[in-house]
Amino acid sequence: MRFSDLIDAVRRQPDAVTIAPEWGQGRASFGGLVAALQYEAMRARVPADRPVRSLAITFVGPVEPDVPVSFEVEVVREGKAVSQVLGRAVQKGQVVTVVQGSFGASRPSVVAVPADPAPEFKSVEQCQELPYIKGGTPEFMRHLALCWSVGGLPFTGNKSRSMGGWVRLRGDVKEEPLNEGHILALVDAWPPALLPHLTQMAPGSTLTWTIEFVQPLLELTTLDWCKYLADIEHAQDGYGHVAAKFWSADGRLIAMSRQTVTVFG
């Protein structure tokens, strides 16, 4: 099932969406997809002239594949320019994901500060791609292409504080404008930046995640390569704190991300 098919499903019937095992991540469904589906349910309840500015995501528990999920939405407050929205993904009567979103219309302002320039990466052709290996990589990796340019692959003992490269959807992809749902999946496709520090396989997962979007979104498509770079700010006691940025191929900032991750090993 394509990413676009799941997005269509949540738009049609948000109270009963089933995620196929091919979007699995261990015993759970891919978190970036779950966040994207919850966002789409929230987006439908907010005026179109109020784009999403930020999302705060907590993965409460695993979303099981092949079990219907309900994506509930509550508009907490709707002011003159900003809508505050709460989303809950519920499965088997239990909350599995919580998303708090701020959607805001543009405002007149004299403040304009350009983003710092994006880093220079080797071309996609010069980078090492993480292949999809059944039983060796998460199932959802069949749908996403990651090409390393900075740091090391997971479980290689690479001690770099930074990790990143190129990312896009792959496989049977519907070509359409890149939106915030796609961005959520592309950003979360990258493994925790702490995993390259390990020398053997060990579980790691996102506990909390905040992401901010630069609006208006750039005019890109789902077939375009984008840049991602994550930096470890601190890690201890099995928890790591990682900040990341996401750019277009030509270096224009799209989103800023921060995650608290758990890593064993």
C-alpha positions as CSV (number, residue, x, y, z in Angstrom):
1,M,0.0,0.0,0.0
2,R,1.5,3.3,-1.1
3,F,1.9,6.3,1.2
4,S,-0.7,8.2,-0.8
5,D,-3.2,5.4,-0.5
6,L,-3.0,5.6,3.3
7,I,-3.3,9.4,3.3
8,D,-6.5,9.0,1.1
9,A,-7.8,6.4,3.6
10,V,-7.5,8.7,6.6
11,R,-9.1,11.6,4.7
12,R,-12.1,9.4,3.8
13,Q,-12.5,7.6,7.1
14,P,-10.3,8.8,10.0
15,D,-12.0,6.6,12.5
16,A,-10.9,3.3,11.0
17,V,-7.5,3.1,9.2
18,T,-5.6,-0.1,8.9
19,I,-1.8,0.1,8.4
20,A,-0.3,-2.9,6.5
21,P,2.7,-4.8,7.9
22,E,4.8,-3.5,5.0
23,W,4.9,-0.2,6.9
24,G,6.2,-1.9,10.0
25,Q,9.0,-0.9,12.3
26,G,9.7,-3.8,14.5
27,R,6.5,-4.7,16.3
28,A,5.0,-1.3,15.6
29,S,3.9,0.7,12.6
30,F,6.4,3.3,11.3
31,G,6.0,6.4,13.6
32,G,6.5,8.9,10.8
33,L,3.5,7.4,9.0
34,V,1.4,7.4,12.1
35,A,2.3,11.1,12.7
36,A,1.4,11.9,9.1
37,L,-2.0,10.2,9.3
38,Q,-2.8,12.0,12.6
39,Y,-1.7,15.3,11.0
40,E,-4.0,14.8,8.0
41,A,-7.0,14.1,10.3
42,M,-6.1,17.4,12.2
43,R,-5.6,19.4,9.0
44,A,-9.1,18.6,7.9
45,R,-10.5,20.4,10.9
46,V,-8.7,23.6,10.4
47,P,-9.4,26.5,8.0
48,A,-7.2,26.2,4.8
49,D,-5.6,29.6,5.3
50,R,-4.0,28.4,8.6
51,P,-1.0,26.2,7.7
52,V,0.6,24.1,10.4
53,R,3.4,25.9,12.2
54,S,4.4,23.2,14.7
55,L,3.6,19.7,15.9
56,A,4.5,18.1,19.2
57,I,4.2,14.3,19.0
58,T,4.4,11.7,21.8
59,F,4.5,8.1,20.8
60,V,2.6,6.6,23.8
61,G,2.7,3.0,22.6
62,P,3.2,0.9,19.5
63,V,0.6,1.1,16.7
64,E,0.0,-2.5,15.7
65,P,-0.1,-3.4,11.9
66,D,-3.3,-4.8,10.5
67,V,-5.4,-3.5,13.4
68,P,-7.8,-0.5,12.8
69,V,-6.7,2.8,14.3
70,S,-9.0,5.8,15.0
71,F,-7.5,9.2,14.5
72,E,-9.4,11.5,16.8
73,V,-9.3,15.3,16.7
74,E,-10.2,18.0,19.1
75,V,-10.0,21.7,18.3
76,V,-8.9,23.1,21.6
77,R,-9.1,26.8,20.7
78,E,-9.6,28.8,17.5
79,G,-8.4,32.4,17.8
80,K,-8.2,35.2,15.3
81,A,-5.1,33.8,13.6
82,V,-4.1,30.6,15.4
83,S,-5.9,27.2,15.9
84,Q,-4.7,24.9,18.6
85,V,-5.6,21.3,17.8
86,L,-5.1,18.0,19.7
87,G,-5.0,14.7,18.0
88,R,-5.1,11.2,19.5
89,A,-4.5,7.9,17.7
90,V,-6.5,5.2,19.4
91,Q,-6.2,1.5,18.9
92,K,-8.1,-1.2,20.9
93,G,-9.4,1.5,23.1
94,Q,-6.0,2.7,24.1
95,V,-4.3,6.0,23.2
96,V,-1.1,5.1,21.2
97,T,0.0,8.5,19.9
98,V,-0.8,12.1,20.9
99,V,-0.2,15.1,18.7
100,Q,-0.6,18.8,19.6
101,G,-0.6,21.1,16.6
102,S,-0.5,24.9,16.2
103,F,-2.0,26.1,12.9
104,G,-1.5,29.8,12.1
105,A,-2.4,32.3,9.4
106,S,0.2,34.7,8.1
107,R,0.6,38.0,10.0
108,P,2.2,41.3,8.9
109,S,5.6,41.8,10.4
110,V,8.8,43.8,9.8
111,V,10.9,41.0,11.2
112,A,12.6,38.9,8.5
113,V,15.6,36.7,9.3
114,P,16.9,34.3,6.6
115,A,17.8,30.8,7.5
116,D,21.5,29.7,7.8
117,P,22.7,28.1,4.6
118,A,22.3,24.3,4.2
119,P,25.4,22.1,4.4
120,E,27.0,20.9,1.2
121,F,26.6,17.2,0.6
122,K,28.1,14.9,-1.9
123,S,25.8,14.2,-4.8
124,V,23.2,11.4,-4.4
125,E,25.2,9.2,-6.9
126,Q,28.3,9.5,-4.7
127,C,26.5,8.5,-1.5
128,Q,25.9,5.1,0.1
129,E,22.2,4.2,0.0
130,L,20.7,2.1,2.9
131,P,19.1,-0.8,1.0
132,Y,15.9,-2.4,2.0
133,I,16.8,-5.9,3.3
134,K,13.9,-8.1,4.4
135,G,14.4,-9.1,8.0
136,G,17.5,-6.8,8.2
137,T,16.0,-3.3,8.0
138,P,12.6,-2.1,9.1
139,E,9.8,-3.1,6.7
140,F,8.9,0.5,5.9
141,M,12.3,1.1,4.3
142,R,11.0,-0.5,1.1
143,H,9.1,2.8,0.7
144,L,11.9,5.3,1.6
145,A,15.3,5.9,0.1
146,L,18.1,7.2,2.4
147,C,21.5,8.1,1.0
148,W,24.3,8.7,3.6
149,S,26.6,11.7,3.2
150,V,27.4,12.6,6.8
151,G,28.3,10.2,9.7
152,G,28.0,6.4,9.6
153,L,25.3,3.8,9.1
154,P,23.6,2.3,12.2
155,F,25.7,-0.2,14.3
156,T,29.0,0.6,12.7
157,G,30.8,2.1,15.7
158,N,30.9,5.6,14.0
159,K,31.2,8.2,16.8
160,S,30.2,11.3,14.8
161,R,27.8,13.7,16.5
162,S,26.2,14.3,13.1
163,M,24.3,12.1,10.6
164,G,22.5,12.8,7.4
165,G,22.2,12.9,3.7
166,W,19.5,12.6,1.0
167,V,16.0,11.2,1.4
168,R,12.9,10.7,-0.7
169,L,10.0,8.3,-1.2
170,R,10.8,5.3,-3.4
171,G,9.0,2.4,-5.1
172,D,5.5,3.0,-6.6
173,V,5.2,6.7,-5.7
174,K,2.3,8.9,-6.7
175,E,3.8,12.1,-8.0
176,E,2.1,15.0,-6.2
177,P,3.0,18.2,-4.3
178,L,5.2,17.5,-1.3
179,N,3.1,18.4,1.8
180,E,3.6,18.3,5.6
181,G,2.5,14.7,5.8
182,H,5.2,13.6,3.4
183,I,7.8,15.7,5.4
184,L,6.9,13.9,8.6
185,A,7.6,10.6,7.0
186,L,10.8,11.7,5.3
187,V,12.2,13.3,8.5
188,D,11.3,10.3,10.7
189,A,12.6,7.8,8.2
190,W,16.1,8.5,9.5
191,P,17.2,6.2,12.4
192,P,18.2,7.8,15.7
193,A,21.5,9.6,15.2
194,L,22.9,7.6,18.2
195,L,22.6,4.2,16.5
196,P,25.9,4.6,14.5
197,H,27.7,4.8,17.8
198,L,26.8,1.2,18.5
199,T,28.7,-1.8,17.2
200,Q,25.9,-4.3,17.4
201,M,22.1,-4.2,16.7
202,A,20.0,-2.8,19.6
203,P,16.6,-1.2,19.7
204,G,16.1,2.5,19.5
205,S,12.9,4.5,19.3
206,T,11.5,8.1,19.4
207,L,9.9,9.0,22.7
208,T,8.9,12.6,21.9
209,W,9.2,14.7,18.7
210,T,8.6,18.3,17.9
211,I,8.8,19.6,14.4
212,E,8.3,23.2,13.0
213,F,7.5,24.0,9.4
214,V,8.7,26.9,7.3
215,Q,5.6,28.4,5.6
216,P,4.6,28.7,2.9
217,L,5.9,25.3,1.9
218,L,8.2,25.2,-1.1
219,E,6.8,23.9,-4.4
220,L,8.4,20.4,-4.5
221,T,7.1,17.0,-5.5
222,T,7.2,13.6,-3.8
223,L,9.8,12.5,-6.3
224,D,12.3,15.2,-5.3
225,W,15.4,14.4,-3.2
226,C,15.7,16.5,0.0
227,K,18.5,17.0,2.5
228,Y,18.5,16.0,6.2
229,L,21.1,16.5,8.9
230,A,20.8,15.6,12.6
231,D,23.1,16.6,15.4
232,I,23.4,14.8,18.8
233,E,23.2,17.5,21.5
234,H,23.5,15.1,24.5
235,A,23.1,11.4,25.3
236,Q,23.3,9.6,28.6
237,D,21.4,6.9,30.6
238,G,19.8,5.4,27.5
239,Y,18.3,8.7,26.3
240,G,19.5,11.0,23.5
241,H,18.5,14.5,22.5
242,V,18.9,15.2,18.8
243,A,18.2,18.3,16.7
244,A,17.8,18.1,12.9
245,K,17.0,20.2,9.9
246,F,15.4,19.4,6.5
247,W,16.1,21.3,3.3
248,S,15.2,21.2,-0.4
249,A,18.0,19.9,-2.7
250,D,19.0,23.5,-3.5
251,G,19.4,24.3,0.2
252,R,16.1,26.1,1.1
253,L,15.0,25.3,4.7
254,I,11.7,23.4,5.0
255,A,11.5,22.1,8.6
256,M,13.3,22.0,11.9
257,S,13.0,18.9,14.2
258,R,13.9,17.9,17.7
259,Q,13.6,14.4,19.2
260,T,14.1,12.7,22.5
261,V,15.1,9.1,21.7
262,T,15.7,5.9,23.7
263,V,18.6,3.7,22.8
264,F,19.6,0.4,24.5
265,G,23.0,-1.1,24.2
